[in-house]
Amino acid sequence: MNAKSGDWVIVHTTVLKAEERAPQVPDDTKKVPLELWVKGFIQNDANIGDLVNIKTITGRKVSGNLLEVNPYYTHDYGKCIPELLQIGICAKEILFGGVDNE
């Protein structure tokens, strides 16, 4: 078992197939399905890939394929850009007449 009942998980499901999309949707959007990723507490023990039921923080019940146990954010804002650090120093100097180097 990858997930035990009560674990925090993320699931994935397809809400609408491409051919079920609304006619007013842009052409490039019509070509792909409407998908949903949602986090919640799994209701039964399961393995990754299994169709499971979860209960979200708000109490909503959702079914989907189990993707991950204890998901977390993996994005960031990129690497440090030294030039941007200097902008802050220069702005402080312009606005306040100097930089406090203590």
Beta strands, then each sheet from edge to edge (+ up, - down):
strand 1: 8-16
strand 2: 34-42
strand 3: 51-55
strand 4: 61-69
sheet 1: 1+ 2- 3+ 4- 1+
end
